[in-house]
Amino acid sequence: MSRADSLTAEEVIGSRGFVDDGYPHDAWRVLREEAPLRYFDLSPRPGFWAVVRRADIVWLSKQPDRFLNAPRVAVFSDSPPPDPDFPNRQIVRHLLNMDPPEHPDYRSLASSWFTPRAIGRRRKEIERISTDLIDELAKKNEADFVADFAAPLTLSVLADMLGVPREDWMRLFEWTNQMAGPGDPEYQIDDDAGTTMRTARDEMFSYFSAMVEARRASPRDDIVSVLASAELKGLPVPAYELLSYFSLLVVAGNETTRNAASGGLLALIENPGELEKLRANPALVPKATEEIIRWTSPVVQFCRTPVEDFEMHGQKIRAGESLCLLYPSANRDAEVFEDPDSFKVDRSPNPHLGFGIGEHFCLGANLARLEIRIALEKLVPRLEEIELAGPFERMKSSFLGGVKRMPIRYRLR
Ligand code: HEM
């Protein structure tokens, strides 16, 4: 039996996520080298084909009419088996489980808020929030980087774009943790991932329903007002899709950038030479930002489902089966990245797939990039010393590489 044949599904996507030492990069390397398309059984749940090379993920993602997002968004290794009466039952319905021609119509409803120019107008505000948070950090010499910097930064920027008032930000934070990490015992309701997700979804939906009503009556300059009054082919956006849209923005906008910022700081602590390079040359911030996204790859996977049988790497894949695109694996593909297992703040070129590619390319990429750039611009020059003061605690999830706590000890100017 080859090394690739002996790998189990748990070793490739985690049994309930990757907890102790992060992503299974060794297993993914074996697959890239020996079995670029291997099937993993998950009975009684449907299995999946692991897609691990960058070129294959690009090829699949760029054919959204042949390889669909809708039926299965991701492989949740701990989800209950599908209900035979409702095999496509979805807890939410938003961009990530829509396909053309519906998908671009929905995407365009919010896209003007996320262009480089629209996001650029937020720079001053993001700089102010970052500086305030760093000034608070500077009053102490120990903190939890997640709770005291990464989470409040990403949460406040997005909550503000949506128009959610400050007193409700903590509720958003809790719902996103429950939606993104329903398998993590710390966030679970009744020890059950499904109940956790549904409860968080219901609470978020009723919160945003009330907000939609309020904004329809008296609109403001925020995303909720824009979507609440938007029309598709002359009709208002249906309630379920409208509320799902907000839940997508909240979860996608928070869980990912928070983890990139925290994982990025961890990489700088573990590679002091790289931190020194960045400190000596602030012009490297944009490159360092891309490298942080490549290195941390906060989204582990999304699935595509072929509409008809096809062949790839000599394997026959049937219509309806699941292709699991493993982005962090693509981001360590030695065919594309020189010395892929090294973290280099000046890496160039860096064609990483951290934000995906094609039809579903991350809507929030400009925002995520700007937040990480500003965090680096503001934090690195003031950092005299920094080390981990306790374990980097990861969230239990086979879908997002979340981090719950990151205790640090430091001296800030
Ligand atoms: C470092 C941070 C981030 C990473 C790594 C990331 C990653 C991704 C990836 C890989 C996809 C592609 C999904 C696919 O191909 O099926 C995606 C889609 C998406 N992301 Fe992000 N994301 C980040 C930040 C954000 C932020 C700040 C927002 C803001 C709201 C956001 C909103 C979205 C949305 C709405 C989609 C769906 C786009 C579509 O289906 O058309 N993301 N993201």
Residues whose N, C-alpha, C, O or C-beta is under 5 A from the ligand:
A	BS01	HEM	L95 L96 R107 L249 A252 G253 T256 T257 A260 P298 V299 F302 L353 G354 F355 G356 I357 E359 H360 F361 C362 L363 G364 A365 L367 A368
